[in-house]
Amino acid sequence: MPTDPYRYFRVEARELVEQLGKGILDLEQQHPAVTLVPRLLRLAHTLKGAARVVKQREIAELAHEVENLLAPFRDASGSVPRDPLDRALALVDAIGGRVAQLAPPPAAGPATKHPATEESFRTLRADVSEMDALLDGIAEAQASLASLRPGLASIQRAQRLATLVSEQALSPRARDGAAAAKTRALVDELQGLVTQAERSMGGGLERLDRELRQARDAGERLRLLPAGALFTSLERAVRDAARALGKSAAFHATGADIRLDAHVLGAVQGALIQIVRNAVAHGIEARDGRKRSGKPSEGAVTLEVVRRGGRVAFLCHDDGGGVDLEGVRRALERKGVLTGDAPDQTPEELLRLLLAAGISTSGTLTEVSGRGVGLDVVREAASTLGGDVTVRTRAGEGTTVELVVPVSLSSVDALLVEAAAVVAAIPLDAVKSTLRFTPRDIVGAAGAESVLYDGGLIPFLPLASALGPADSRRRASHAWSAVVVASPEGGLAAVGADRLLGTANIIVRPLPALARTDAVVVGATLDGDGNPQLVLDPERLLAVVRGFERPAATAVTPSPSILVVDDSLTTRMLERSILESAGYQVDLASSGEEALEKVRRGRYGLLLVDVEMPGMDGFAVLEHLRADAALRDIPAILVTSRSSPEDRKRGEEAGARAYVFKGEFDQVELLERIRSLLGSR
């Protein structure tokens, strides 16, 4: 096998080149030179020394030139002029090109398509803290193994004693008193050794299992790289494209901490570079054009990396003028994809053809655009990974290119829950809160249940119902633990579980191709014993809970409406939320006087009245109603914290059809009582 003298130098040099490029870009964004320049000088000096060790004189000289360019600004209090930064970036590019030429010897077998990119991601250095976690786990496992050795010696001694006891028991002298005493002594010693070995081995094995599990998790995370590893090259691509075209554009990104398998990042890197370059070339307008449109002179190219179950989406948005759809149509006609007499296509159809046809809408050929191959690279990356690419545009507002690809491995912080003996993981970034409640707190019938959260009602469904067959859809008699799941759009739903097991950072693996699972399951993780646990997609789970067998509210006629009378804003809004979720129209009054005024003007089917209010209390409200022939037949329910027999009797005398004590408030019972009263009218 041919030797590779530059194997370790390439890894170190690529890392140093990336850090140098990122630091220079930060200087260009007016970051303080007094803190950045000394660090850049140290990086360049390290690169120079490493290059000399492997006898790469040209790289060492280029690194030395970077030092000479930046050294005058070591103690600068202001920003660094643009010209030396441009020259420093050019030198860094030259170094990167020479490092790329130090290719490893060809390996046996078929050549890889993008060897430099793939090697770069395969050999990217791990985070020191993660490597420390792995090494600590291995060290602890070794210590646990060492603690088991005395136990092994005890077991060996126990084996010898067992042999002696057996021989003693079979001896003709076994019934002799002295021999029997000796046998008992051997048995006692044997029992002691076995007990000692059991304690030693049991505790040691438990520690070893725990440490090996942690080491395995740490090792798996080392396989994954943060999406932020792409951001420096993308920022540089935006900067260089803007400078080449005389435009001004800044790159912004979110989702840097999402960790993915290295081969995914390697495959999408080139596609994302083409996407951001296209955003500058075809989207971002020139400074004068942006000012005329009322936009900032500097355009924005934003990349958002988000996890979507078993896939990851890269959404690149620019705030430019949008895709020139007429230009796309003309380019398609020039290429023969469309004819002049073809029927008009919708914007969506034109954008699909743009992705598929390999055309360019640029009128001139530049180093940034004009050849029509940019989207080919994007389309090829999506096809290679089994993903999808879509384009959305709005005239004058910008364009979004969305590249969605499946991932073989990813890490995620998750909440582990147990439901019907099934352990599942819900990504923690979608968990809004957790709740604990009893069946009495559930509003509605099975299949259309809700629970109170943050002053309102949200849909509720046991997790077993989302995962299992229809016979699991029953209200449990015990208290529920629930996870409130949130969507990016702000939707909420509660998922019931038997137990919350805690949080963990898990490695998500894809499901086998032939595995049949529910739609909400997007992958699996392994517990400490190697058993698979389900990983749920929060968006699909929320959609299932919010849409699970929720029939239209036919049991309740929206009109006449219910008037809620209470001086407490919190109580009014709570009761309103409960009633509206059950399908009723609700009106509110904050005092007895306001309630009587509204009842005389409007038409209500029922009143829900608080007793204790300033001015006219609830008893007086009901007495006024009963004194009015036009209003006396409207049923009313009193809601109060006063539960004495005298208060109940006074309520009945005032004409209340029901008396609800706040300390024993039952939403289901209240709604059933309301249905009964309205149905009897």
PyMOL commands that set and color helices and strands:
alter all, ss='L'
color gray80, all
select helices_A, chain A and resi 7-28+33-53+57-73+82-101+115-122+128-170+172-175+177-222+227-245+262-283+287-292+325-335+347-357+374-385+428-430+439-441+463-467+470-472+538-547+569-581+592-601+618-627+645-654+662-664+667-679
alter helices_A, ss='H'
color red, helices_A
select strands_A, chain A and resi 224-226+249-254+259-261+299-308+311-318+388-394+398-406+410-419+422-427+431-437+449-453+456-462+480-486+492-497+499-508+521-526+532-536+561-565+586-589+604-610+636-640+658-661
alter strands_A, ss='S'
color yellow, strands_A
deselect
rebuild
show_as cartoon
